Amino acid sequence: MPPKRKGKYNLPVPLKEGMILKDTEKKEWRLGRMIAQGGFGLIYLASPCVDIPVDEKAEHVIKVEYLENGPLFSELKFYQRAAKQEHIQKWMKLKRLTFLGIPIFWGAGQAEHNGKSYRFMVMERLGEDLQTTFERRGRKFNKETVLQIGVRMLDILEYIHENEYVHGDIKAANLLFGYKNPHEVYLADYGLAYRYCPNGNHKEYQENPKKGHNGTIEFTSLDAHKGVAPSRRGDLEILGYCMLQWMCGSLPWQHNLRNPEAVQAAKNKLLDELPDSVTQWAPSGTDCGEIARFLKNVSSLAYDEKPEYETLKKILLSGLEQKRPCYNGVLDLTTTKSTRGGCAGNPRKGYSELEMK
């Protein structure tokens, strides 16, 4: 049974380093040190080698929350239903992809500690989040980097959308570099993932003011502002806002984030006045034409309409043709401009505290 939703989740009392957890498949995992915490849970380094202390270079992490909390339960259901490795590999072969940035799920289970019940989930370890990189680079990415990340996100979103889910909370804090492959980007944190089309039946459009302005206010979709359940077009709209911020450094409503109604009105204005609203917002010397076209296409979608992902990718890739980027290669965020040939980059390790709310 899913846990009851609460307005605020309790952060669990930390588990002891060295504790052994057994997942539902009877596989044992040893906890290492805690490396992150957020609004509902904790993240520990972990290892399947239970007889020795967990190494700092461990390639697994364990997310932990109280059993009565909800986000980890939602994330677990997403992985069990929509992100099994055999399904991902089959999809990649079908789409001729060499990489799809969905973290690997290794197992899950429940544990008891000091009279409290915990839920845990074992995942592959990831690296630094994109928000940290964005801030360190002066809140600005070059156009080539933004468009390449956008295309990678479209690959991920097409897969999860085809498997009846939407992410609902796309933002730089939830995009993480790989730990073993630090030049690739993963879309993480499926705690708000929503099954928009269970058994092939799309949820109906229904506004609910009591649920208005859900999500991260800076990027959330117009549907979410109205309390409408998440959809494919909502995910793509959010991605469009993210790309606009990454390329321009800020969004037109950035100064008004404490006023959800004002943010909603500003987003309406932006979408109503495309492409001029985007091109005029862009700093001098910054061409955001592809993002304007992307948002124009997305804003024309019906609530339950299937997006044309290939068309959207072509829009973004059109801004890269002259530079011949290695779209299937690695990202380089170490210089002002992306490397044209080898696309070399700088390894980044660690696990961002921003990954969890």
N, C-alpha and C positions, 0 to 999 in steps of 0.2 A: 504493500500500500504506500502511496506517496505521502510524504509528510505534509502536515497542514501549513499553509502559507502564513507567515507572520509579517508584520510591518518591519520588524528588525530582528536579525538573527544574532544569537549569542556566539561569541568567539569561544571555541573549545579550550579547556585546560590542556596545555601541551602534553603530549605523550613523551615517555622517556626514550632518550637515544639508546639504541641497541635493542629495543623492544622488537619481538618477532610477531608479524601479522600473517595470518593464513587467509588467502582469498577463497572464492567460491569453488575454484578448481583444485583446492588443497595445496596450491603452491605457496611456499613460505617466502616472506620478504623481511629483511632487517632494516630498521629505521636508522638513518644517519642523523646528522644535525638538522635542525629546522633552518631553512634558508629564506622563508618568506611567510607573511601572514597578511590577511585581508579582513574584510568585513564579516566573513562567515567561516573562514577556515584557515588551515595551516598547510604549508608545503615542506616536506622533508626530503633530503637525499635518501635513496634507498638502494638496496642490492639484493639479488636472489642468493648471494653467497652468505648464508646466515651464520656461518661459523667464525667469520672474521669481521672486524669493524668496517663500516662503510667508508670507502675511499672518497676523498674530495673530488675525484674525477668520475664519480659514479654517473652512469648514463640513464638512471631511472629516478623518478621522484614519486612520492606518495602524497596525494591531497587528502586531507582529513577534515571532517566536520561532524558536529553532533548529529545523531541519527534523526532528530526531529527537525533539523534544518532542511532547506529545499534545493538550493542551487546545485549542489553536487549530485543530488538525485536526478535532476533534470539533465545534467551533463552526462551522467552514466547512461540514462535511457537513450540519449542521442547516439552515443558510441555503440551501444548494444544493438540498436535498431538500424542505424544508418552508416556506421563507419567501421564495419568489420574489414580487416585487412584484405581478405580474399575478394571482397566487393570492390574495394578501392583499386586493387591491382587489376582486376578485370576491366574496370572503368578506364584506367590509365592506358591499358592496351587498346581498348576500343577507340579512345580519343588520341592515341599516339602521343601520350604525354610521358616525359621522362621523370616528372616529379609532380606531386600534388601535396600542398602544404597543410595536411591535416595530421595532427600529432598521433603517434601510435599509442593505442590503449592496450595495456598488458594484463589488466585484471582488476577485480574489486571485491570487497567483502565488508564485514562488520567486525568490530572489536569492542571489548569491555575494558574500562580502566577506571579505577576508583569509584565504582558504582555507576558510571556513566556509559552510555552506548554511543559508539562512533561509527560513522560510515567512512570507508576509504576507497580510493581509486589509484591505481598504479599507471603512470604515464611515462613516455619517454621524456627525458630532460631536454628543455629548450634553453636558449640563450637570452641575450638582451632584447628588450622590447623596443619597438620602433619609436615610441614616444620619447624614450631616453635618448635615442640617437637624434631624433628631431630637435629636441631641446639643446643637445650638445652642439649641434651644427647651426645654432642660431635661428631655429624654427623656420628652416627653409631647405627643401630638397630641389635639385635641378629637375627640369622637365622630363628628361630621359628616365631618371629614377622613378618619378611619380607614375609615368605611364607604364613602365615595366611592372611595378608593384600592382597597379590597377589590373593589368592583364592576368597576372598570377591570381589575384583575388577572384576574378571572373571564372577562372578554371575551378577554384574551390567552390564558389557559390553555385555554379551550374551543377556540380556533383551533389552538394547537400540539398539543393532545390529538387533535383530529380529523385531524391530519396525522402521526400515529403517534409523536409525541415527547412526553416530559415534561421539565420544566426541571430539577428535582432540587435546586435551591439558591436558592430564593426567600428573599430577605432585603432589608432596607433598603439595604444596601451595593450590591445589584444592581438597585435601582430608581433610575433617573436622570431628572431633569427634561430636557426638550428644550433644545437650544441656541438654535434659532430660535423655538421655541414653549415658553418656560420655564414655562408653566402646565399642561403635560401631562406625564404620567409614563410612562416606558418600562421594560419588563423587559429587562435586558441580561445579558450574560455567559452564553453557552450552552456553555461549556467542559465542563460536566457533563451537558449534555442527553443524554437516553437514548432510544433508539428502542424503546419498550416493546411496540410492536405491528407489527413488520415485515411488510409485505404482508398486513395484516389479521389476523395470528396473534399473539394476546396471549401474552407470556411467562408461563411457569408459575410459580406460587408455590413458592419453594424457599428455605428458610433456610440461610444459610452463615455460621457464627460467625466464620470467618476474615475476612469482609468486614463484620463488624458495626460499627455506630456510624459509618457513612460519612456524609459531608456536614458541614454546620455544626452541631455538636453541640447548640447552643442551640435550633435549630428543626427539626432533621431528624426524619423520621417514625418511628413505631414499627417499620414494616417495615424501614427502613434500619438501625435499631438491631439488628435480627435478621439483617442481611445479605441481606435480600430485595431483588431488583431493583426500581428505582423504578417507580411506577405513578401513575395519575391520582389515586387517593385520597391517595397520599403527597403530591403537590403541594398538594392542597387542605388537608390536615392542616397542612402547613408554613405555608401562608397563614393558617390560623386562629391558629397560635401567634404569627405576626408581628403580626396585628391585635390580639391580646390584649396583647402587649408595648407596641405603639404607644399603646394606650388606657390601660393601667394603669402603664406606665413600666418594668415588669419582669415576669419570669415566675417561677412557684413554684420552679423549679429553678435560678434564676440564680446562686445562691451555690455551686452544686455542679458547675460545668461541667467540672472536672478529673476527675470520677468519672462516666463514661458510663453505668455500670449504675444509679447513683443517679438520673441524669437520666431514664433509660428508665423506672424504677419510678415516678418522679414524674409522667411523662406518662401512664403507665397509670392511675394513681390519678385524675388529672384527667379523663380520658375515661370512666373507669368511674363517676365520681360526678357526671356532668353532669345538670342544669345547675348544681347547688349549688356544685360546685367552682369554677366560673368566677365566679358571682355573689358568692361569699364572698371570692374573691381580689381582686375589684375594690375600689379605694379608696372610702371614703365619698363619696357623691354621684356616683359613676360607674356608669352602667347598661351592663352588658356582656351584656344578655339576648340580643341578636342574635348575638353571637359564640358564646354558649353553644349557641344553636339551630343555628348554622352547624356547629360542631364535632360536635354530636349527629348531624346529618344525615350528615356526612362519615364519622364513626366507624362508622356502620351499613352503609357500603358494603362489598361484597365486593371482593377484590383486583382482579378483572378486570371489575368492574361499571362501566358508563358512568354518570357522575354526572348528575344533573338540574341543569344549570347555571342554567336559568331559575328553578328553585325556590330555589337558593342565592342568586341575585341578589335575588329577592323578599324573602328573609329579611333581607338587609342593607338593602335599600331601605325595608323597613318601619320602620326606625329613623330614616328621613329624611323621611317623608311630611309630617309636620306642619311641617317647616322648608322644604319645597319647594326642595331644593337643585338647582343646575343641574348635574345629573349629566353631561350632555353638554357642559357648559361647561368652565371652567378651575378649577383648584384655587387656593385662597388659603391660604398658610401664613405670612402676614405678621402675622396678628393671632391672638388667642386663639380667636375664633370666625370661621368661614368667612363670606365675604360672601354675602348671600342673593340679591342681584339680579345685579349684573354679575360677581361672583366674580373681582374684580380681584386681581392678585398682583404679586409683585416679580420682575423678570427675574433669572435666575441664570445666569452663564456659567462656563465652565471644564470640566474633565473630571476626575472624581475618581480618585485613585490607588486607591481601594478597589474600583473596577470590576474590577480584575484581581487574581487571587490571586498 
